[in-house]
Amino acid sequence: MIGATGEFAGLVLPMLKKQGHTVHALVQNEEKGHDALKHGADRYMTGSLYDAASLVKAAQGMDGVFHIIPAFHHLF
């Protein structure tokens, strides 16, 4: 799951667990990983949406990927 510690996708994580799914969270760092576990993820791995190799590694052995793309992006 991408965004497991975020505002919206974080709401989906408990529902996936209630349905019996095993949830692996892709997070940016160890701190976010611990947050994902607190929210109910079974495990986490670190990676980045900007690093294709980390995404390939994270997706190995997965049945699916859950990712909510932000509705809009602010450029500063």
C-alpha positions in Angstrom: 0.0 0.0 0.0 1.3 3.4 -1.0 0.2 6.2 1.4 -0.7 3.9 4.4 0.2 6.8 6.8 -1.6 9.5 4.7 -4.9 11.1 5.5 -7.0 9.3 2.9 -5.3 6.0 2.2 -4.7 5.6 5.9 -8.4 5.3 6.3 -8.5 2.4 3.9 -5.8 0.4 5.7 -8.1 -0.7 8.6 -10.8 -1.7 6.1 -8.4 -3.9 4.1 -7.4 -5.6 7.4 -11.0 -6.2 8.4 -11.5 -7.9 5.0 -8.6 -10.2 5.8 -5.9 -8.7 3.6 -2.3 -8.7 4.4 -1.0 -5.1 4.0 2.6 -4.2 3.1 3.2 -0.5 3.3 5.7 1.4 1.1 7.0 4.3 3.1 9.7 7.0 2.7 11.6 6.3 5.9 11.7 4.2 9.1 9.6 6.7 11.1 6.8 6.4 8.6 7.2 2.6 8.7 6.6 2.5 12.4 3.5 4.7 11.9 2.2 2.3 9.2 2.6 -0.6 11.6 0.7 1.4 14.3 -2.1 1.9 11.7 -2.3 -1.8 11.1 0.1 -2.6 8.3 1.6 -6.1 8.6 5.0 -4.9 7.5 6.7 -2.0 5.7 9.4 -1.4 3.2 11.2 1.9 2.4 11.2 3.3 -1.1 10.2 6.2 -3.2 7.8 6.9 -6.1 10.7 8.6 -7.8 12.9 5.5 -7.6 11.6 2.8 -10.1 13.9 0.1 -8.7 12.5 0.5 -5.2 8.9 0.2 -6.6 9.8 -3.0 -8.5 11.4 -4.4 -5.4 8.4 -3.5 -3.2 5.9 -5.0 -5.7 7.6 -8.4 -5.9 5.3 -11.1 -4.7 2.3 -8.7 -4.3 -1.1 -9.5 -5.6 -2.0 -5.9 -6.1 -1.0 -2.3 -5.3 -3.2 0.3 -3.6 -2.4 3.9 -4.3 -4.5 7.0 -4.0 -3.0 9.7 -6.2 -3.6 13.3 -4.8 -6.5 15.1 -6.4 -4.2 18.0 -7.1 -0.5 18.9 -6.8 0.8 22.3 -5.7 3.9 23.6 -7.3 5.9 26.1 -5.2 
